[in-house]
Amino acid sequence: MGEKKMTREGVIAEEKEWPEKKSAFKSPWVLGWIAMVIVILSANITMITIAFKTSSGLVVEDFYEKGKNYQKSIEKLAREKTLGWKTSLAVPANAIVNKPSTFVLNAKDSKGEPILAEEVTIHVFRPSNAEADFEMLMSSEGRGDYSSNIAFPLPGHWDIVVSLKRGDDEFEVVERVFVKKPAA
């Protein structure tokens, strides 16, 4: 206990000894709040990273009609699987703005024979700006190969959808390309 001292007024007062000051970081309450902030920030950073890596950013203009026809989309995918077509799209590794890049689609049927399509269209979508979207026909190179030279007008991510049609059969191949700015 503390010492007793006499004050000027003659009152005996007890002087208290205060405990030694401790760091706030030793309190379980402060540590709990810090841990909670770290967990929340980590979760947000993880969700933002996942959103940027997985979302194409494409907005469907006719979302209501697309939703009504969802069953048809599922049936189309099932039809694609039953066709057994095997396709591969050769995508340029280093696409550069305004420099033509060659895309080559190779398509074979379930027996390994080249597919002679009536029409092969390459649709190019810019996720961040629908005004930059375009499409063009791919030319046949023979043996089930189709090619197209594309000069991208803007840098960044582009979604490529190649639509292959033969009679009533239709098949789509989807890829994503990153276009770089030219070296300065």
Short mmCIF file of the C-alpha atoms (twelve columns), coordinates in Angstrom:
data_MODEL
# 
_entry.id   MODEL 
# 
loop_
_atom_site.group_PDB 
_atom_site.id 
_atom_site.type_symbol 
_atom_site.label_atom_id 
_atom_site.label_alt_id 
_atom_site.label_comp_id 
_atom_site.label_asym_id 
_atom_site.label_seq_id 
_atom_site.Cartn_x 
_atom_site.Cartn_y 
_atom_site.Cartn_z 
_atom_site.pdbx_PDB_model_num 
ATOM 1   C CA . MET A 1   0.000   0.000   0.000   1 
ATOM 2   C CA . GLY A 2   0.965   3.620   -0.381  1 
ATOM 3   C CA . GLU A 3   2.417   6.062   2.123   1 
ATOM 4   C CA . LYS A 4   0.346   8.432   4.221   1 
ATOM 5   C CA . LYS A 5   1.222   12.122  3.987   1 
ATOM 6   C CA . MET A 6   -0.005  15.209  5.683   1 
ATOM 7   C CA . THR A 7   -1.341  17.934  3.412   1 
ATOM 8   C CA . ARG A 8   -1.323  21.722  4.159   1 
ATOM 9   C CA . GLU A 9   -4.833  21.554  5.456   1 
ATOM 10  C CA . GLY A 10  -3.807  18.964  7.936   1 
ATOM 11  C CA . VAL A 11  -5.628  16.112  6.272   1 
ATOM 12  C CA . ILE A 12  -3.901  12.850  6.043   1 
ATOM 13  C CA . ALA A 13  -4.000  11.594  2.473   1 
ATOM 14  C CA . GLU A 14  -2.843  8.315   1.215   1 
ATOM 15  C CA . GLU A 15  -0.630  8.425   -1.828  1 
ATOM 16  C CA . LYS A 16  -1.434  5.647   -4.220  1 
ATOM 17  C CA . GLU A 17  1.079   3.795   -6.276  1 
ATOM 18  C CA . TRP A 18  -0.122  3.397   -9.823  1 
ATOM 19  C CA . PRO A 19  0.584   0.147   -11.588 1 
ATOM 20  C CA . GLU A 20  3.210   0.129   -14.261 1 
ATOM 21  C CA . LYS A 21  1.836   1.079   -17.720 1 
ATOM 22  C CA . LYS A 22  1.479   -1.871  -20.077 1 
ATOM 23  C CA . SER A 23  1.528   -1.827  -23.873 1 
ATOM 24  C CA . ALA A 24  -1.907  -1.769  -25.544 1 
ATOM 25  C CA . PHE A 25  -0.748  -4.534  -27.849 1 
ATOM 26  C CA . LYS A 26  -0.724  -6.952  -24.912 1 
ATOM 27  C CA . SER A 27  -4.472  -6.534  -24.402 1 
ATOM 28  C CA . PRO A 28  -6.558  -9.402  -25.827 1 
ATOM 29  C CA . TRP A 29  -9.208  -6.880  -26.937 1 
ATOM 30  C CA . VAL A 30  -6.775  -4.871  -29.039 1 
ATOM 31  C CA . LEU A 31  -5.239  -8.023  -30.488 1 
ATOM 32  C CA . GLY A 32  -8.740  -9.315  -31.325 1 
ATOM 33  C CA . TRP A 33  -9.656  -6.112  -33.179 1 
ATOM 34  C CA . ILE A 34  -6.389  -6.140  -35.120 1 
ATOM 35  C CA . ALA A 35  -6.916  -9.796  -36.083 1 
ATOM 36  C CA . MET A 36  -10.476 -9.042  -37.205 1 
ATOM 37  C CA . VAL A 37  -9.320  -6.145  -39.435 1 
ATOM 38  C CA . ILE A 38  -6.608  -8.345  -40.981 1 
ATOM 39  C CA . VAL A 39  -9.106  -11.151 -41.707 1 
ATOM 40  C CA . ILE A 40  -11.609 -8.741  -43.299 1 
ATOM 41  C CA . LEU A 41  -8.946  -7.075  -45.462 1 
ATOM 42  C CA . SER A 42  -7.576  -10.465 -46.546 1 
ATOM 43  C CA . ALA A 43  -11.050 -11.679 -47.520 1 
ATOM 44  C CA . ASN A 44  -11.713 -8.511  -49.530 1 
ATOM 45  C CA . ILE A 45  -8.371  -8.719  -51.356 1 
ATOM 46  C CA . THR A 46  -9.037  -12.388 -52.165 1 
ATOM 47  C CA . MET A 47  -12.524 -11.635 -53.522 1 
ATOM 48  C CA . ILE A 48  -11.271 -8.725  -55.640 1 
ATOM 49  C CA . THR A 49  -8.484  -10.898 -57.067 1 
ATOM 50  C CA . ILE A 50  -10.937 -13.679 -57.939 1 
ATOM 51  C CA . ALA A 51  -13.310 -11.167 -59.552 1 
ATOM 52  C CA . PHE A 52  -10.581 -9.742  -61.778 1 
ATOM 53  C CA . LYS A 53  -9.258  -13.151 -62.806 1 
ATOM 54  C CA . THR A 54  -12.579 -14.869 -63.563 1 
ATOM 55  C CA . SER A 55  -15.046 -12.272 -64.795 1 
ATOM 56  C CA . SER A 56  -15.057 -11.588 -68.507 1 
ATOM 57  C CA . GLY A 57  -16.761 -8.271  -67.841 1 
ATOM 58  C CA . LEU A 58  -19.087 -8.797  -70.786 1 
ATOM 59  C CA . VAL A 59  -22.581 -7.427  -70.365 1 
ATOM 60  C CA . VAL A 60  -25.418 -9.102  -72.218 1 
ATOM 61  C CA . GLU A 61  -27.703 -6.506  -73.789 1 
ATOM 62  C CA . ASP A 62  -30.704 -8.830  -74.064 1 
ATOM 63  C CA . PHE A 63  -30.300 -10.551 -70.691 1 
ATOM 64  C CA . TYR A 64  -34.027 -11.282 -70.380 1 
ATOM 65  C CA . GLU A 65  -34.176 -13.126 -73.720 1 
ATOM 66  C CA . LYS A 66  -30.908 -14.891 -72.942 1 
ATOM 67  C CA . GLY A 67  -32.386 -16.077 -69.638 1 
ATOM 68  C CA . LYS A 68  -35.578 -17.285 -71.317 1 
ATOM 69  C CA . ASN A 69  -33.502 -19.241 -73.829 1 
ATOM 70  C CA . TYR A 70  -31.153 -20.722 -71.219 1 
ATOM 71  C CA . GLN A 71  -32.478 -24.235 -71.855 1 
ATOM 72  C CA . LYS A 72  -31.622 -23.844 -75.547 1 
ATOM 73  C CA . SER A 73  -28.053 -22.905 -74.567 1 
ATOM 74  C CA . ILE A 74  -27.746 -26.075 -72.505 1 
ATOM 75  C CA . GLU A 75  -29.121 -28.140 -75.395 1 
ATOM 76  C CA . LYS A 76  -26.612 -26.483 -77.759 1 
ATOM 77  C CA . LEU A 77  -23.727 -27.457 -75.457 1 
ATOM 78  C CA . ALA A 78  -25.045 -31.023 -75.285 1 
ATOM 79  C CA . ARG A 79  -25.238 -31.127 -79.099 1 
ATOM 80  C CA . GLU A 80  -21.632 -29.907 -79.306 1 
ATOM 81  C CA . LYS A 81  -20.542 -32.775 -77.061 1 
ATOM 82  C CA . THR A 82  -22.387 -35.378 -79.125 1 
ATOM 83  C CA . LEU A 83  -20.713 -34.122 -82.314 1 
ATOM 84  C CA . GLY A 84  -17.350 -35.171 -80.889 1 
ATOM 85  C CA . TRP A 85  -15.517 -32.494 -82.832 1 
ATOM 86  C CA . LYS A 86  -11.983 -31.787 -81.706 1 
ATOM 87  C CA . THR A 87  -10.754 -28.263 -82.220 1 
ATOM 88  C CA . SER A 88  -7.666  -26.319 -81.316 1 
ATOM 89  C CA . LEU A 89  -7.182  -22.602 -81.716 1 
ATOM 90  C CA . ALA A 90  -3.581  -21.443 -82.119 1 
ATOM 91  C CA . VAL A 91  -3.388  -18.097 -80.348 1 
ATOM 92  C CA . PRO A 92  -0.380  -15.796 -80.811 1 
ATOM 93  C CA . ALA A 93  1.746   -15.600 -77.671 1 
ATOM 94  C CA . ASN A 94  2.634   -11.918 -78.062 1 
ATOM 95  C CA . ALA A 95  -0.191  -10.000 -79.694 1 
ATOM 96  C CA . ILE A 96  0.668   -6.298  -80.092 1 
ATOM 97  C CA . VAL A 97  -1.656  -3.366  -80.736 1 
ATOM 98  C CA . ASN A 98  -2.211  -2.589  -84.445 1 
ATOM 99  C CA . LYS A 99  0.122   -5.405  -85.527 1 
ATOM 100 C CA . PRO A 100 -1.639  -8.281  -87.347 1 
ATOM 101 C CA . SER A 101 -1.652  -11.550 -85.416 1 
ATOM 102 C CA . THR A 102 -2.549  -14.848 -87.068 1 
ATOM 103 C CA . PHE A 103 -5.140  -17.110 -85.452 1 
ATOM 104 C CA . VAL A 104 -5.410  -20.665 -86.783 1 
ATOM 105 C CA . LEU A 105 -8.269  -23.028 -85.990 1 
ATOM 106 C CA . ASN A 106 -7.822  -26.740 -86.616 1 
ATOM 107 C CA . ALA A 107 -11.063 -28.750 -86.617 1 
ATOM 108 C CA . LYS A 108 -11.524 -32.514 -86.913 1 
ATOM 109 C CA . ASP A 109 -14.649 -34.613 -86.557 1 
ATOM 110 C CA . SER A 110 -15.085 -37.585 -84.211 1 
ATOM 111 C CA . LYS A 111 -13.326 -39.877 -86.719 1 
ATOM 112 C CA . GLY A 112 -10.310 -37.574 -87.023 1 
ATOM 113 C CA . GLU A 113 -11.289 -36.333 -90.484 1 
ATOM 114 C CA . PRO A 114 -10.937 -32.598 -91.282 1 
ATOM 115 C CA . ILE A 115 -14.154 -30.631 -90.955 1 
ATOM 116 C CA . LEU A 116 -15.141 -28.784 -94.101 1 
ATOM 117 C CA . ALA A 117 -17.235 -25.994 -92.609 1 
ATOM 118 C CA . GLU A 118 -19.638 -23.782 -94.517 1 
ATOM 119 C CA . GLU A 119 -18.748 -20.788 -92.388 1 
ATOM 120 C CA . VAL A 120 -16.138 -20.055 -89.735 1 
ATOM 121 C CA . THR A 121 -16.506 -16.704 -87.997 1 
ATOM 122 C CA . ILE A 122 -14.183 -15.228 -85.401 1 
ATOM 123 C CA . HIS A 123 -15.916 -12.885 -82.953 1 
ATOM 124 C CA . VAL A 124 -13.601 -10.555 -81.020 1 
ATOM 125 C CA . PHE A 125 -14.986 -9.019  -77.816 1 
ATOM 126 C CA . ARG A 126 -13.422 -6.296  -75.693 1 
ATOM 127 C CA . PRO A 127 -14.709 -6.903  -72.127 1 
ATOM 128 C CA . SER A 128 -14.276 -3.283  -71.078 1 
ATOM 129 C CA . ASN A 129 -15.678 -1.608  -74.203 1 
ATOM 130 C CA . ALA A 130 -18.356 -3.145  -76.430 1 
ATOM 131 C CA . GLU A 131 -17.790 -0.437  -79.043 1 
ATOM 132 C CA . ALA A 132 -14.445 -2.059  -79.948 1 
ATOM 133 C CA . ASP A 133 -16.026 -5.496  -80.667 1 
ATOM 134 C CA . PHE A 134 -15.818 -6.872  -84.190 1 
ATOM 135 C CA . GLU A 135 -16.080 -10.091 -86.157 1 
ATOM 136 C CA . MET A 136 -14.687 -11.474 -89.395 1 
ATOM 137 C CA . LEU A 137 -14.750 -14.644 -91.456 1 
ATOM 138 C CA . MET A 138 -11.835 -17.038 -91.255 1 
ATOM 139 C CA . SER A 139 -10.454 -18.367 -94.532 1 
ATOM 140 C CA . SER A 140 -10.017 -22.063 -95.206 1 
ATOM 141 C CA . GLU A 141 -6.426  -23.297 -95.499 1 
ATOM 142 C CA . GLY A 142 -7.505  -26.875 -96.270 1 
ATOM 143 C CA . ARG A 143 -7.245  -30.034 -94.090 1 
ATOM 144 C CA . GLY A 144 -9.693  -28.528 -91.554 1 
ATOM 145 C CA . ASP A 145 -7.506  -25.478 -90.889 1 
ATOM 146 C CA . TYR A 146 -8.964  -21.967 -90.876 1 
ATOM 147 C CA . SER A 147 -7.005  -18.764 -90.352 1 
ATOM 148 C CA . SER A 148 -7.493  -15.063 -89.853 1 
ATOM 149 C CA . ASN A 149 -5.156  -12.105 -89.315 1 
ATOM 150 C CA . ILE A 150 -6.370  -9.740  -86.644 1 
ATOM 151 C CA . ALA A 151 -4.953  -6.336  -85.733 1 
ATOM 152 C CA . PHE A 152 -6.251  -5.375  -82.306 1 
ATOM 153 C CA . PRO A 153 -6.952  -1.628  -82.006 1 
ATOM 154 C CA . LEU A 154 -6.525  -1.445  -78.205 1 
ATOM 155 C CA . PRO A 155 -4.279  -3.068  -75.591 1 
ATOM 156 C CA . GLY A 156 -5.635  -5.308  -72.831 1 
ATOM 157 C CA . HIS A 157 -7.798  -8.412  -72.586 1 
ATOM 158 C CA . TRP A 158 -9.868  -9.617  -75.540 1 
ATOM 159 C CA . ASP A 159 -12.244 -12.589 -75.676 1 
ATOM 160 C CA . ILE A 160 -12.156 -14.643 -78.862 1 
ATOM 161 C CA . VAL A 161 -15.116 -16.831 -79.867 1 
ATOM 162 C CA . VAL A 162 -14.759 -18.858 -83.066 1 
ATOM 163 C CA . SER A 163 -18.043 -20.180 -84.450 1 
ATOM 164 C CA . LEU A 164 -17.812 -23.159 -86.800 1 
ATOM 165 C CA . LYS A 165 -20.943 -24.060 -88.833 1 
ATOM 166 C CA . ARG A 166 -21.593 -27.087 -91.003 1 
ATOM 167 C CA . GLY A 167 -25.242 -27.695 -91.952 1 
ATOM 168 C CA . ASP A 168 -27.327 -27.612 -88.777 1 
ATOM 169 C CA . ASP A 169 -24.253 -28.318 -86.656 1 
ATOM 170 C CA . GLU A 170 -22.532 -25.462 -84.858 1 
ATOM 171 C CA . PHE A 171 -19.488 -25.523 -82.605 1 
ATOM 172 C CA . GLU A 172 -17.800 -22.723 -80.636 1 
ATOM 173 C CA . VAL A 173 -14.256 -22.347 -79.382 1 
ATOM 174 C CA . VAL A 174 -13.525 -19.699 -76.743 1 
ATOM 175 C CA . GLU A 175 -10.138 -18.203 -75.828 1 
ATOM 176 C CA . ARG A 176 -8.859  -15.093 -74.066 1 
ATOM 177 C CA . VAL A 177 -5.962  -13.044 -75.441 1 
ATOM 178 C CA . PHE A 178 -3.898  -10.305 -73.853 1 
ATOM 179 C CA . VAL A 179 -2.745  -7.619  -76.285 1 
ATOM 180 C CA . LYS A 180 0.333   -5.602  -75.345 1 
ATOM 181 C CA . LYS A 181 1.280   -2.038  -76.200 1 
ATOM 182 C CA . PRO A 182 4.127   -1.729  -78.684 1 
ATOM 183 C CA . ALA A 183 7.576   -1.399  -77.095 1 
ATOM 184 C CA . ALA A 184 8.614   2.238   -76.848 1 
# 
